[in-house]
């Protein structure tokens, strides 16, 4: 996980509509950048729907929400449409950004060791600095937790 007070690495990734999005596109706004393991899974759906429900409040506070996983653009589009998600989902199939933000880790799932995305959320300020970094977050609680920090 990256440290607070450091500059958030800029990146460019395709969103659920195939449009390229850069983190630097959001300078002047707070950014909630959350990394999650997989579209359509129960925890990831709870987290995404929580951000969706609270999204108007994030916007009122001048913040945007960006979700990142290694799923494809097509998978993100299905996820967005199924749950009516109002925010941007970014596809990092090469793991470049996931690794840059240090969220690709060894995981132990019932004794089976594998590599995967550790659910992590960063709050990035208007100048592109990481002001909060939360690792191994609870999917259901994370959206409200982040709203209180914005």
Phi and psi in degrees as GROMACS dihedral restraints (atoms count N, CA, C in turn):
[ dihedral_restraints ]
;  ai    aj    ak    al  type     phi  dphi    fc
    3     4     5     6     1   -76.8    20    10
    4     5     6     7     1   152.5    20    10
    6     7     8     9     1   -84.1    20    10
    7     8     9    10     1   150.6    20    10
    9    10    11    12     1   -67.2    20    10
   10    11    12    13     1   151.3    20    10
   12    13    14    15     1    87.6    20    10
   13    14    15    16     1    -6.6    20    10
   15    16    17    18     1   -96.9    20    10
   16    17    18    19     1   157.7    20    10
   18    19    20    21     1   -71.8    20    10
   19    20    21    22     1   131.5    20    10
   21    22    23    24     1   -70.6    20    10
   22    23    24    25     1   128.3    20    10
   24    25    26    27     1   -59.3    20    10
   25    26    27    28     1   129.0    20    10
   27    28    29    30     1   -73.5    20    10
   28    29    30    31     1   156.7    20    10
   30    31    32    33     1  -157.1    20    10
   31    32    33    34     1   168.5    20    10
   33    34    35    36     1  -137.0    20    10
   34    35    36    37     1   122.5    20    10
   36    37    38    39     1  -138.2    20    10
   37    38    39    40     1   154.2    20    10
   39    40    41    42     1   -77.1    20    10
   40    41    42    43     1   141.4    20    10
   42    43    44    45     1   -90.4    20    10
   43    44    45    46     1  -173.2    20    10
   45    46    47    48     1   -65.7    20    10
   46    47    48    49     1   -13.2    20    10
   48    49    50    51     1  -103.6    20    10
   49    50    51    52     1     3.9    20    10
   51    52    53    54     1    85.1    20    10
   52    53    54    55     1     4.9    20    10
   54    55    56    57     1   -85.5    20    10
   55    56    57    58     1   137.3    20    10
   57    58    59    60     1   -76.0    20    10
   58    59    60    61     1   133.3    20    10
   60    61    62    63     1  -125.1    20    10
   61    62    63    64     1   134.8    20    10
   63    64    65    66     1  -109.8    20    10
   64    65    66    67     1   144.6    20    10
   66    67    68    69     1   -59.5    20    10
   67    68    69    70     1   -39.5    20    10
   69    70    71    72     1   -64.0    20    10
   70    71    72    73     1   -15.4    20    10
   72    73    74    75     1   -61.8    20    10
   73    74    75    76     1   -19.6    20    10
   75    76    77    78     1  -106.0    20    10
   76    77    78    79     1    14.3    20    10
   78    79    80    81     1   -56.2    20    10
   79    80    81    82     1   141.0    20    10
   81    82    83    84     1    92.2    20    10
   82    83    84    85     1    -6.5    20    10
   84    85    86    87     1  -126.4    20    10
   85    86    87    88     1   154.2    20    10
   87    88    89    90     1   -77.2    20    10
   88    89    90    91     1   145.7    20    10
   90    91    92    93     1  -126.3    20    10
   91    92    93    94     1   125.6    20    10
   93    94    95    96     1   -95.8    20    10
   94    95    96    97     1   109.2    20    10
   96    97    98    99     1  -107.7    20    10
   97    98    99   100     1   110.5    20    10
   99   100   101   102     1  -118.7    20    10
  100   101   102   103     1   137.5    20    10
  102   103   104   105     1  -106.6    20    10
  103   104   105   106     1   131.9    20    10
  105   106   107   108     1  -136.8    20    10
  106   107   108   109     1   156.1    20    10
  108   109   110   111     1   -69.4    20    10
  109   110   111   112     1   -48.2    20    10
  111   112   113   114     1  -161.1    20    10
  112   113   114   115     1   134.6    20    10
  114   115   116   117     1   -58.3    20    10
  115   116   117   118     1   148.5    20    10
  117   118   119   120     1    71.5    20    10
  118   119   120   121     1     0.6    20    10
  120   121   122   123     1   -84.1    20    10
  121   122   123   124     1   160.7    20    10
  123   124   125   126     1   -61.8    20    10
  124   125   126   127     1   -48.7    20    10
  126   127   128   129     1   -64.6    20    10
  127   128   129   130     1   -43.1    20    10
  129   130   131   132     1   -67.8    20    10
  130   131   132   133     1   -34.0    20    10
  132   133   134   135     1   -68.8    20    10
  133   134   135   136     1   -42.3    20    10
  135   136   137   138     1   -59.6    20    10
  136   137   138   139     1   -44.2    20    10
  138   139   140   141     1   -65.1    20    10
  139   140   141   142     1   -48.4    20    10
  141   142   143   144     1   -62.7    20    10
  142   143   144   145     1   -43.4    20    10
  144   145   146   147     1   -67.5    20    10
  145   146   147   148     1   -33.3    20    10
  147   148   149   150     1   -63.6    20    10
  148   149   150   151     1   -45.7    20    10
  150   151   152   153     1   -63.8    20    10
  151   152   153   154     1   -37.6    20    10
  153   154   155   156     1   -62.3    20    10
  154   155   156   157     1   -47.2    20    10
  156   157   158   159     1   -61.8    20    10
  157   158   159   160     1   -39.0    20    10
  159   160   161   162     1   -92.0    20    10
  160   161   162   163     1    -1.1    20    10
  162   163   164   165     1   -54.6    20    10
  163   164   165   166     1   -42.4    20    10
  165   166   167   168     1   -57.5    20    10
  166   167   168   169     1   -34.6    20    10
  168   169   170   171     1   -71.4    20    10
  169   170   171   172     1   -36.5    20    10
  171   172   173   174     1   -62.4    20    10
  172   173   174   175     1   -44.1    20    10
  174   175   176   177     1   -63.8    20    10
  175   176   177   178     1   -39.7    20    10
  177   178   179   180     1   -58.7    20    10
  178   179   180   181     1   -32.7    20    10
  180   181   182   183     1   -90.6    20    10
  181   182   183   184     1     8.5    20    10
  183   184   185   186     1    76.4    20    10
  184   185   186   187     1    27.3    20    10
  186   187   188   189     1  -116.3    20    10
  187   188   189   190     1   150.2    20    10
  189   190   191   192     1  -114.8    20    10
  190   191   192   193     1   157.5    20    10
  192   193   194   195     1  -116.1    20    10
  193   194   195   196     1   130.6    20    10
  195   196   197   198     1  -126.3    20    10
  196   197   198   199     1   123.4    20    10
  198   199   200   201     1  -102.0    20    10
  199   200   201   202     1   138.2    20    10
  201   202   203   204     1  -129.8    20    10
  202   203   204   205     1   131.5    20    10
  204   205   206   207     1  -145.9    20    10
  205   206   207   208     1   176.1    20    10
  207   208   209   210     1   -87.8    20    10
  208   209   210   211     1     5.1    20    10
  210   211   212   213     1   -68.0    20    10
  211   212   213   214     1   159.2    20    10
  213   214   215   216     1   -74.1    20    10
  214   215   216   217     1   165.1    20    10
  216   217   218   219     1   -56.4    20    10
  217   218   219   220     1   -44.9    20    10
  219   220   221   222     1   -62.1    20    10
  220   221   222   223     1   -41.2    20    10
  222   223   224   225     1   -63.4    20    10
  223   224   225   226     1   -43.5    20    10
  225   226   227   228     1   -61.6    20    10
  226   227   228   229     1   -40.1    20    10
  228   229   230   231     1   -62.8    20    10
  229   230   231   232     1   -44.3    20    10
  231   232   233   234     1   -61.8    20    10
  232   233   234   235     1   -42.3    20    10
  234   235   236   237     1   -62.3    20    10
  235   236   237   238     1   -46.8    20    10
  237   238   239   240     1   -59.6    20    10
  238   239   240   241     1   -48.7    20    10
  240   241   242   243     1   -67.3    20    10
  241   242   243   244     1   -42.2    20    10
  243   244   245   246     1   -62.0    20    10
  244   245   246   247     1   -38.1    20    10
  246   247   248   249     1  -110.2    20    10
  247   248   249   250     1     4.3    20    10
  249   250   251   252     1    61.3    20    10
  250   251   252   253     1    41.6    20    10
  252   253   254   255     1   -72.1    20    10
  253   254   255   256     1   128.5    20    10
  255   256   257   258     1   -92.7    20    10
  256   257   258   259     1     1.3    20    10
  258   259   260   261     1  -115.7    20    10
  259   260   261   262     1   174.0    20    10
  261   262   263   264     1   -82.6    20    10
  262   263   264   265     1   132.7    20    10
  264   265   266   267     1  -111.5    20    10
  265   266   267   268     1   129.7    20    10
  267   268   269   270     1  -110.9    20    10
  268   269   270   271     1   137.1    20    10
  270   271   272   273     1   -99.2    20    10
  271   272   273   274     1   119.3    20    10
  273   274   275   276     1  -120.5    20    10
  274   275   276   277     1    67.0    20    10
  276   277   278   279     1   -66.4    20    10
  277   278   279   280     1   -22.0    20    10
  279   280   281   282     1   -88.8    20    10
  280   281   282   283     1    -7.2    20    10
  282   283   284   285     1    67.8    20    10
  283   284   285   286     1    10.9    20    10
  285   286   287   288     1   -60.7    20    10
  286   287   288   289     1   -48.9    20    10
  288   289   290   291     1   -74.9    20    10
  289   290   291   292     1   -40.4    20    10
  291   292   293   294     1   -55.9    20    10
  292   293   294   295     1   -42.3    20    10
  294   295   296   297     1   -73.3    20    10
  295   296   297   298     1   -37.5    20    10
  297   298   299   300     1   -61.4    20    10
  298   299   300   301     1   -32.5    20    10
  300   301   302   303     1   -93.1    20    10
  301   302   303   304     1     8.1    20    10
  303   304   305   306     1    57.0    20    10
  304   305   306   307     1    45.6    20    10
  306   307   308   309     1  -116.4    20    10
  307   308   309   310     1     4.7    20    10
  309   310   311   312     1   -93.1    20    10
  310   311   312   313     1   107.8    20    10
  312   313   314   315     1  -135.2    20    10
  313   314   315   316     1   164.1    20    10
  315   316   317   318     1   -73.2    20    10
  316   317   318   319     1   133.5    20    10
  318   319   320   321     1  -123.8    20    10
  319   320   321   322     1   148.2    20    10
  321   322   323   324     1  -117.3    20    10
  322   323   324   325     1   109.1    20    10
  324   325   326   327     1  -113.6    20    10
  325   326   327   328     1   100.1    20    10
  327   328   329   330     1    54.2    20    10
  328   329   330   331     1    44.3    20    10
  330   331   332   333     1    87.2    20    10
  331   332   333   334     1    -9.6    20    10
  333   334   335   336     1   -94.0    20    10
  334   335   336   337     1   119.9    20    10
  336   337   338   339     1   -90.2    20    10
  337   338   339   340     1   129.5    20    10
  339   340   341   342     1  -152.0    20    10
  340   341   342   343     1   167.1    20    10
  342   343   344   345     1   -95.9    20    10
  343   344   345   346     1   144.0    20    10
  345   346   347   348     1  -170.4    20    10
  346   347   348   349     1   175.9    20    10
  348   349   350   351     1   -79.7    20    10
  349   350   351   352     1   126.8    20    10
  351   352   353   354     1   -90.0    20    10
  352   353   354   355     1   124.6    20    10
  354   355   356   357     1   -57.0    20    10
  355   356   357   358     1   113.0    20    10
  357   358   359   360     1  -139.7    20    10
  358   359   360   361     1   142.1    20    10
  360   361   362   363     1  -130.0    20    10
  361   362   363   364     1   133.6    20    10
  363   364   365   366     1  -115.2    20    10
  364   365   366   367     1   140.6    20    10
  366   367   368   369     1  -107.1    20    10
  367   368   369   370     1   120.4    20    10
  369   370   371   372     1  -112.8    20    10
  370   371   372   373     1   131.3    20    10
  372   373   374   375     1   -80.2    20    10
  373   374   375   376     1  -178.9    20    10
  375   376   377   378     1   -62.5    20    10
  376   377   378   379     1   -21.3    20    10
  378   379   380   381     1   -99.0    20    10
  379   380   381   382     1     4.3    20    10
  381   382   383   384     1    87.2    20    10
  382   383   384   385     1    17.2    20    10
  384   385   386   387     1   -98.2    20    10
  385   386   387   388     1   141.3    20    10
  387   388   389   390     1   -76.1    20    10
  388   389   390   391     1   117.7    20    10
  390   391   392   393     1  -103.5    20    10
  391   392   393   394     1   -19.6    20    10
  393   394   395   396     1  -147.0    20    10
  394   395   396   397     1   142.2    20    10
  396   397   398   399     1  -136.6    20    10
  397   398   399   400     1   118.0    20    10
  399   400   401   402     1  -121.9    20    10
  400   401   402   403     1   118.9    20    10
  402   403   404   405     1  -103.7    20    10
  403   404   405   406     1   157.2    20    10
  405   406   407   408     1    48.8    20    10
  406   407   408   409     1    48.8    20    10
  408   409   410   411     1   -74.7    20    10
  409   410   411   412     1   156.2    20    10
  411   412   413   414     1   -80.7    20    10
  412   413   414   415     1   122.3    20    10
  414   415   416   417     1   -57.4    20    10
  415   416   417   418     1   -42.8    20    10
  417   418   419   420     1   -73.5    20    10
  418   419   420   421     1   -35.0    20    10
  420   421   422   423     1   -87.8    20    10
  421   422   423   424     1   -20.9    20    10
  423   424   425   426     1   -58.7    20    10
  424   425   426   427     1   -43.9    20    10
  426   427   428   429     1   -59.0    20    10
  427   428   429   430     1   -47.2    20    10
  429   430   431   432     1   -66.0    20    10
  430   431   432   433     1   -38.5    20    10
  432   433   434   435     1   -59.7    20    10
  433   434   435   436     1   -45.6    20    10
  435   436   437   438     1   -68.9    20    10
  436   437   438   439     1   -37.9    20    10
  438   439   440   441     1   -60.6    20    10
  439   440   441   442     1   -39.3    20    10
  441   442   443   444     1   -68.3    20    10
  442   443   444   445     1   -22.6    20    10
  444   445   446   447     1   -88.9    20    10
  445   446   447   448     1   -19.2    20    10
